[in-house]
Amino acid sequence: MQGRIIRVSGLQCLVEVERSHWQCEIRGRLKAGCRKTNSPVVAGDWVEVVPTAERTGVIEAVHPRSSKFSRGASGPRPFEQILFVNMEQLVVVVAACQPRPRRGFIDRAIVMAIKGNLQPVVCINKVDLVPPAAVSTLTAPYEALGYPIYRTSALRGDGMDAFKEALSNRSTAVVGQSGVGKSTLLNGIEPGLGLKTKEIMKRHDRGRHTTAAVHLFKLQQGGYVADTPGVKKLRLWGVKPAELAAYYPELEPMRGQCQFGDCSHLHEPDCAVRAAVAAGHVAVVRYEGYRRIFESLSSDE
């Protein structure tokens, strides 16, 4: 029987099979060998399940993935931590203030969204706490690139109708740092969602430590949403410094125009990218973000 992974807790998986939730284990051969990622199955995976009892089974196979969102897990031996798969769009949520918005987080999330075949979407929450001009300054570089932008106040209701429509009948993942209001946003989309999710977690997790678990749930309006725990730092995975420019669409017109074919766009002479920044064709804040990410990737090598 075919099902979709809703949540993974240790070696136990919650799988949606024919509109009901099943407790499933992972077949041993899927766990065997040297893995390069956190788990053989993650939230969003489509899987084949063999029933063993009422609403229980064993996951026998995992279908090919159409998209994924990863980060580099911290530790002495970094590995790819896949947070979710088979989603259509990634909503990056930042707060207009409290906490202070971090462009670097937005830029890193967009890089990993593009790499993972996801449509990037930017949501600025808590817009009621700052002047409109401050929000416009924050969103301008991303609007210029054509990314969908949503300005919301989950508490006051600003922009929630448009945001809800953006998630309707789509598979959407939501990421953001702690305190930006992700949970309030999702409860604004579907009241009571948090309580229903906690009840599912209580039954499924059974005391396991699952603070990093991603939960996928179906919306009444149609579509799925993957809610991720607050991310402190988004470490890029699988992106080399020389490849970084490919994930900045505004740099595409300058490709091949630099004096050196392996130009880093940081310090080499006759750099077409730096010339475009100086001429105002590329946003300074986006270029500064590119520079910081490039330097961090170089230091990791």
PyMOL commands that set and color helices and strands:
alter all, ss='L'
color gray80, all
select helices_A, chain A and resi 28-31+103-115+127-129+132-144+160-167+182-189+193-205+241-247+249-254+272-278+284-300
alter helices_A, ss='H'
color red, helices_A
select strands_A, chain A and resi 2-9+12-17+20-26+46-53+56-62+68-72+80-85+89-95+119-125+149-151+170-176+215-218+223-227
alter strands_A, ss='S'
color yellow, strands_A
deselect
rebuild
show_as cartoon
